Amino acid sequence: MNGVTDGLNGLSIDGKPVYLLKTVSAPTDAYEEYFSTLDHGNGKYRPIFVPVLEHRYRDDALRTLRRSAERFAFAAGSEANEAKLRKATNNQARRYGGIIFTSQRAVDAFGTVVARLDPTKLDALFDEGMPLYVVGPATARGVRALGLPCQVLGEKSGNGETLAQFILEHRASLSQEITHLDGRTLPLLFPVGEQRRDIIPNTLQSEALPASERTPVTEVIVYETGEMATFEEDFAILLREAKAARIKEQWVIVFSPQGCEAMLSALGWLDENTGRARSVARDAAGGAKTSVATIGPTTRDFLREEFGFEPDVCAEMPTPEGVGEGIRLFKDSVK
């Protein structure tokens, strides 16, 4: 199965399968760590990754960012470093006052930029005073693994709206050595995919803010996303293995609207004529009790509106702990 991580390996399995419809994060995945140890009192779970999306890097954008880095575009934060840069480059090379990361894919893409830089020069190319803003702990781990000397901030934010407010408050506490250059507010670089929400740029640049508090944001599309062609087939194979192994309980964790139709089809819950979910018992897929959780209301509402399907759990927080708590409450409610 192309791309599937840690399948059922034949007819035996240790733990209830939790199908995580996502690509495993590097260097570690918080969902894998969490579900590998979770036990609600009736046996442990076994996390199995089933990638839904393919991510293709925008090489042109990444080349441009690499050249920018080599020309000291990210070397901001201290008078001493600025003085060294002015002497070395004979100009004002600094272009950005920080970087915003809201997805692991953006981190991975930027990681290819860092990997092509001289590792002995990272301390000069990325000043330690320049903030790297992240939307949650998983993204924070990925950013720290890049090995940059910068401070990583915002990992407790949990979503883009909260992170935007955090950025506004944090930037208000910074000296103008970091946020400005010759009286001009330096923009924040925001590496993104072609499908993204505008809440962070809109919040930071809102006309409702005083002009002195507005923060320009430079969005750069560094990757493109599409549904993986083999996802439905990969997932269907896992479900057949679960049936052969006589699995009694399994969970499907859905992370985005992409792949929802293929998921329902693989489970046998989609009416191909109407494109809507069929009214079937949740044990119809392979004889196992199959439950579905979404990591937030966006995906839940998509399933409701597009397919008339009601997931069993919608996590209150888009974190492993949020999903796990939702599963626990659901299981308690049906005892």
N, C-alpha and C positions, 0 to 999 in steps of 0.2 A: 504494500500500500504506500504509494508515493507520498511522503511528507507526514504520515501518521507516526506519532511518537508513543512508544510503549503500548503495543496492542495487547490482546488477550492471550497471545502465545498458546494457541491450541485450546484444549477443552477444560483446563483448570485455571482458576484465578483466585488470588488472595485479596479479598476485599470487594466491596460493591463498586462497580465501575462508575466513575464520574467523567463523562465525556466533555472535555473543555474545548469548545468550538473556537479555537484560536491557535496561533503559532506560539510555541514555547518561547518565553523571553530569555534573553541572555544578559549577564552571565548566569543568573539564577531566576527561577520563576516563582513568585510568591504564591500563586495558586497551587503549584505542585508541592511546595513545602508545606502549605497549610493542609491540603486534603490528604497528604501522605500520613499525617499524624492525627487527623480528626477522627473522633469516635463519639457517636451520640448514644453509646450504651448498648448498641446492638450490632457491633462490628465496625471495622474500619472501612475506609474508602480507598479506591485506587484511581488516581488521576490519569487520564488518557487524553492526550492532545490530538485533536483532529483539525488541522489547519483549514480555514475557510477561504482565506484571502491570499492572493499573490501580491507581493510588493516589488515594484520595479523602480530602481533608483533613476533619478534624472541626472545623468552623468554631466550634462552641460552645466546645470546649477551647481553640482558638487565641485566641478573644476573651478568655477568662478569663486566659490567659497574658499577653496584651497589657496588660490592666488591671493585672495583678500587676506587670508590668515598670514601668508608668507610676507605680505606687505604691511603687517602689524595693524590690521583693522580691528583686532580684538585686544590689543595691548593697552588696556585702560586701567586706571585706578589709583595711581600714585604719582606724586610729583617727580620722584626719583626716576621711575620708569619712563615717564613722559619726557623728561630731560634727556635720557639715554636715547629714546627714539628720535627726538628732534635732531640730536647730534648725528645719529646713525643714518637717518633717511633724509635729513635736510628738509623735511616738510612735516605737515601734521597728518600722519597716516591713519590715526585712529578714526574708525567709522561707526562703531557700535558701543553702546553703554551696557550691554548684557545680552543674554540669549534666553529664549523661552522654549522649553521642551514640554510638550503635552502628550507625546506618544512614544512608545518604545521604537517604533519604526523610524521616527525622526531622529532619535538618539543613534540608532544603528547607522542611518544614512550619514549623519555628521561624524560618526566614528570612522567612516571611510576617509573623510577629510583629514581627521587627526592622524590616521594610520599612515598617510602619505607625507606627513610633516617630519622634519628632523626631530627625533625625540629629545635631543640634547638642547633644543631651542624652545621647548614648550613654555618654560618659565618666562621667556622673553616675549613669546608670541601671544600668550594669554596671561594678562596681569592677574595676580591673586585677588585684587580688589574688585574685579568685574564679576557681578552676580550671574549665576546660572539658575534660572527659575524653573521649577519642575512642578508637575501637577499631582504627584503622589509618590509613595515609597518605592514602587516598582521602577518608575521613571528615574527616581533619585539614585537607585542602585546602579542603573544602567549608565547614568551620567558620571557618577563617581568612578565607574570602571574605565572611563575614557582616560583617566590619569591626568586631567588638567589641574592646574594649581588653584583654580577659581573656587569660590564658595558656592555651595549648592543649597538653595533655599526654596521653601514652599512645599515641602513634601507632605505636609499634613493638610494641604488645601483640599484634595479630593476631587475637585472639578474646576472647570475653567472659570466659572463666575467667581468662586472663592479665591482662586489664584490671582485673578485680575485685581481684586480688592487688596490682596496681600501685596502685590507688586506696587500699587499706588501708595500704600502705607510705608512699605519698605523704602521706596525711592525718596519719599519725603524725608527720611532720616539720613540719606547719603549726602556726602559733600559734593559740590559741583565739579570737583576734580574727576569724579566718576561719571556723573550724569550729563556733563556739558563739555564743550570744547569751544573756546573763544566766544562764549555767550550763546552758543547754539546747542539746543537739547539734542543729545545723541539718541538715535533710535535704538530700539531693541530688535535684534534679529529673531525672527519666528520661523524656524524650519517646519514645514507642514506638508501634508499630502494634498492632492487636488480636491479631495472631499473633506471639508473641515467647517467648523462653525466659526462665526465671526465675533463671538461674545468677548474674547480677550481684546482684539484690536478695537472693537467698538467701545468697550469700557475704558480702555486706557486713553483713547483719543476723543472721548465724548465731549461735545460742545457744552454740556452741562457743567463740566469742570472749569475752574479758573484756568486761563491760558497757561499760567506758570506751572500747573500741575499736569497738563496733558503730556502724554508720552508717545511720540511717534513710534510706529511699529512697521518694520520692513518684513513682509511675508515673502518667503522664498519656497517654492514648491520643490521639494527634494525627492519625493517619491510619488508614484501612482499606484492605485489599488484596483484590483479586479477579483471577482470570485474565482477560486481555484477550480479548474475544469474537472478535477478528479474528486472533489469533496464529497458529492453525493455517493459516488461509488465507494470511496474509502469508508464513509460512515456506515453504509449498508453492509459492508463486509464485517465490520465490528459488531453490528447488531446480530448478524447471522452467527458469528462466533459466540456471542452471549447466549443466543438461543441454544446452540449445541452444548454449551457449558452449563445449561439449566440455571442461569442467573435468575435470582428471585427479585432483585431490586437494582435499579440503575437510574442515574440522574444525567440530564443533559443541561449544560450551562451555556447560555447563549449570550454573546458579547456585543453583537451588533445586528442591525437589520439584514446585512448581507448574509446570504446562506440560509435564511429562515425558510424559504420555499423548499430548497433542497433538503433541509432537515426534516420538514414535515413529510415530504415525499418518501424519504428513506425510512421513516418510521411507519409509513403506511397510513398516515393520518390526513393526506391531502386528496380531495376529490379532483381528479384531473379534468373533469368536465366543467366544473364551476370555478376551480382555482381556490376554493375555500376549504377550511378544515372540516373533516367529517366528524360527526358525533359518534365517537367510538370510545370504548373502554380503554383506559391508559395501559392496560396489560396486553393490548392487541399487538404490540411490537415484540415479537419473539418470545412471548410467554412471560416476560419479566414485567414487574411493576415499574413503569417508566414515568418519571416526573421531570418537569422542565422548570428551570429557573433562569431569569434574566438578570443582568447585573444592574439594570436601572429601568426607569419608566419609558425611555425613548424606544428601546427594543420591545418592551411589553406592549406599548401602544401600537407599534407597527404590527405586531402579531395580531392584536385585536382588530385593527382597522382593515388590514390587508387580507387577513385569512379567517377572521372570526374565531381566533384561537386564544384561549385564556391560559397563560402559563400558571403553574402552581405557586411559584414564588417570584416576587420582584424585590431584589435586595434594596434596602434603604440606603446603603452606601455601596459604591462600586468597588468593593474591596473583597479579598478572600473571606475576611471575617464577616463582612456584610452578607455575603452569599451564604456562608455557613450558618449564621444566626437565622437567616430566613428559612433555611432547610430545617433547622432544629424546631423553630416555631410551627412550621407546617406539619412536621412529624408529630409534634405534641398535640396538634389540633385534630389529627385523624386517629389517634390511639383509641 
